Amino acid sequence: MRISHIPPRLATGAFILNSGLTKLNADDDTAKNLRSMAAGAFPAFGDVEPQTFAKTLALGEITLGSALMAPFVPSWLAGSALTAFSGGLVRMYLRTPGMTQEDGVRPTQKGTPFAKDIWMLGTGLGLVLDSITTPRRRKTKRHTAHRVSARRQPVRALSKGA
């Protein structure tokens, strides 16, 4: 992971993790609202029981948020997951009546809290693009051989009878 990936990964990861933890104990009304908004963009969700949907969404958000904050998860993978997740949220935002103004893009007052998903989509795409366009540093045989021979050298300062 590049050092420049740390701030966007921590910020979005913490936000999504918190959202998932909050949804874990969603009441029935919240679960119904979550499922109904999702069903507007993805009709198949309309058949899922609201509490099951809310718990599944919560676990997905907890997993994604944790992956974004985990340094051992490659940025291309974390960014891909964030792009897919936020892409779905943007689709929901664009398809939910009352979220956008008449032009279908700019948010209404009601849609403003959901417009942040566009920033998460940009963050995910940025992580992926940076990961695939940044050349990898490859170790040459000479570099590797130098490191191996350096390890075999005796430590002279200690062997001189100090």
N, C-alpha and C positions, 0 to 999 in steps of 0.2 A: 504494500500500500504506500502510495506517495504521501508525503507530509501534507500536501495541499488538499488531499482527500479527507483529512481528519475533520476539519470544521463542518463541511456539509454532511458528512456521514453521522457525526455526533448530533448535530442539530435535528436533522430529519429523523434519525433513529430514536432519539429521546422523545420527540413529539409523537411518533407513531407508537412507540412502546407505551407511553402514557395513555394514549387513546385506547389501545387494546386492553390495558389493565382496567380502565374505567368501564369498558363495555362488558367485562367478565361478569359483573353482577347487575346487568341491565334488567330493569323491571319490565313487565309485560308491555306497557305502552311504548317504552323506548325500543324494545325489540320489534314491535309491530311497525313503528315508524322507520326503523333501519331497513327492515325487510321490504317495506312498501317503496321506499326510495330506490333501493337496489332493483326491485322488480320493474320499475319504470324504465330502466336502461337495459336490464337483463331479465326478460320475462320468465325465464326458468326459475328464478328465485322466488316467484310468487307461489310455487308449490311447496316451498320449504317452511317448516314450522318456525314461527318467529324466534322462539328462544334458542332453537338449534342454530338458526342463522346467526343470531347475535353472538353465541358462544364460538361458533366457527370463525366468524369475522374477528372476534377478539383474539383468538389463538393465532390467526394469520397475522394480525397486526403485531402481536407480541413477538412472534417468530421473525417477522421482517425487521422490526425495530431493533431486536437483539442482533440480528445478522449485520445490520448497518453499523452498529457500534462495536462489533467484534473485529479486532485487527487481523485475525487470521482468515477472515472471509475476503477473498479477492474483490477489489473494487468493481471489476467488470461484472461479477456475479451479483454483488449487492446492488449495483446500479441497474442491472437488468431486472431484478426483482422489484426494485423501487419504480422503475419505468412501467412495468406491467401493472403493478398495483395502482399507481397514480393515474395511469392511462384509463383504467376502469373507473376511477373516481371522477376524472374529467368527463368521461362519457356520461356518467350519471348526472353530473352538474349540468351538462349541456342539454340533456333530455328531460330533466325534471321541470315541469311547468312552474313559472314564477321565480326561477333562479336567475334567468337572464332577461335582459331588456329585449325590446322588439327586434333588435339586430341579431339575437340569438347567441351573442358572445359576451358582451359586457354584462357584469353582474348587477342584479337588482340589490336592494338593501338586504333582502332575504338570502340572496345568493352569495353575498360577499364572503361569509365565513367558508364557503365551499370553493371559492375561486383560488384559495391557497393551494389547491391540488395542482394547479398549473405550475406553481413554483417547484413542487415536489417532482413533477414530471421533468421539468428542466434540470433539476439536480440529478435525477437518475440518468437522463440522457448525457449530461456532462460527465458523469463518472464513467459511463460506458465509452463514450467517444475519447475521453482522455486516456483510458486504459488501452484502447485498441490503436490509437495513433501515436502513443509515446513509444519510441524504440526501446526495446529491452537491452540492458547491458549484458553482454555475453562474456563469459570468462574464456579467454583463449587458453590453449594448451600450455603456452609459455607461462601465463599468469598462474595457472593451477600448479604447474611444475615448480615454479618459484616458491609458492606457498608451502608445498609439500617438503621441499628441500630445506626451507627455513625452519620447519618444525623439527627436522632431524639434527640441526646444528646443536652441539652441546652449549650449554650456558656457561660461557667462559668466566664470567665474574664470580660464579659460585665455585667453579672447579679450580681456582687459583689459590685455594687455601685461605679464604677470607676469615 
